């Protein structure tokens, strides 16, 4: 395990130098971006495995069938679950920036993509493995707080992967209150804004929201 992590760190360091030396993300850099993400992927599987272990042992509030509860209860619980996810991921992400050792040894691997021309969907999963696991941890913590449908929980955990790729593609689609790629690109350039996940609400609540330029111009016109 230690040898695997050493290889990961060495390849990541080489990739860091390559990306930072390129004005535009090259094909080689993108291939390495994919490589870093794929090497971290087995470690990302630790979280859903842990989640299922806890659920199977009955230690969470997870339930197997929607028929176990009323549909109204299911939708209310899912909404509460999503709020917990938003809150948890916002603060986990923000702490990755605010606590210097966490940023230096974990999150900085991801933040070498600090300009629009170094971002791609593949960058979304190119993190230090522990960083990826910690930022998704609210999905598991929420299971101890609110009763949650098992399949919905797994689906939303998988959805995180797709969403992470989406917000790194630099294609800004304005759908309020979605935290789209335009917002997340700002995060990668300022490091101080837009820590949120699916929506902009947590950043709005805690004063870290920064709108894309075109949104700001639209607001002025209105």
Rosetta blueprint (number, residue, H / E / L):
1 X L
2 X H
3 X H
4 X H
5 X H
6 X H
7 X H
8 X H
9 X H
10 X H
11 X H
12 X H
13 X H
14 X H
15 X H
16 X H
17 X H
18 X H
19 X H
20 X H
21 X H
22 X L
23 X L
24 X L
25 X L
26 X L
27 X H
28 X H
29 X H
30 X H
31 X H
32 X H
33 X H
34 X H
35 X H
36 X H
37 X H
38 X H
39 X H
40 X H
41 X H
42 X H
43 X H
44 X H
45 X H
46 X H
47 X H
48 X H
49 X H
50 X H
51 X H
52 X H
53 X H
54 X H
55 X H
56 X H
57 X L
58 X L
59 X L
60 X L
61 X L
62 X E
63 X E
64 X L
65 X L
66 X H
67 X H
68 X H
69 X L
70 X L
71 X H
72 X H
73 X H
74 X H
75 X H
76 X H
77 X H
78 X H
79 X H
80 X H
81 X H
82 X H
83 X H
84 X H
85 X H
86 X H
87 X H
88 X H
89 X H
90 X H
91 X H
92 X H
93 X H
94 X H
95 X H
96 X H
97 X H
98 X H
99 X L
100 X H
101 X H
102 X H
103 X H
104 X H
105 X H
106 X L
107 X H
108 X H
109 X H
110 X L
111 X L
112 X L
113 X L
114 X L
115 X L
116 X H
117 X H
118 X H
119 X L
120 X L
121 X H
122 X H
123 X H
124 X H
125 X H
126 X L
127 X L
128 X L
129 X H
130 X H
131 X H
132 X H
133 X H
134 X H
135 X H
136 X H
137 X L
138 X H
139 X H
140 X H
141 X H
142 X H
143 X H
144 X H
145 X L
146 X L
147 X L
148 X E
149 X E
150 X H
151 X H
152 X H
153 X H
154 X H
155 X H
156 X H
157 X H
158 X H
159 X H
160 X H
161 X H
162 X H
163 X H
164 X H
165 X H
166 X H
167 X L
168 X L
169 X L
170 X L
171 X L
172 X L
173 X L
174 X L
175 X L
176 X L
177 X L
178 X E
179 X L
180 X L
181 X H
182 X H
183 X H
184 X H
185 X H
186 X H
187 X H
188 X H
189 X H
190 X H
191 X L
192 X L
193 X L
194 X L
195 X L
196 X L
197 X L
198 X L
199 X E
200 X L
201 X H
202 X H
203 X H
204 X H
205 X H
206 X H
207 X L
208 X L
209 X L
210 X L
211 X L
212 X L
213 X H
214 X H
215 X H
216 X H
217 X H
218 X H
219 X H
220 X H
221 X H
222 X L
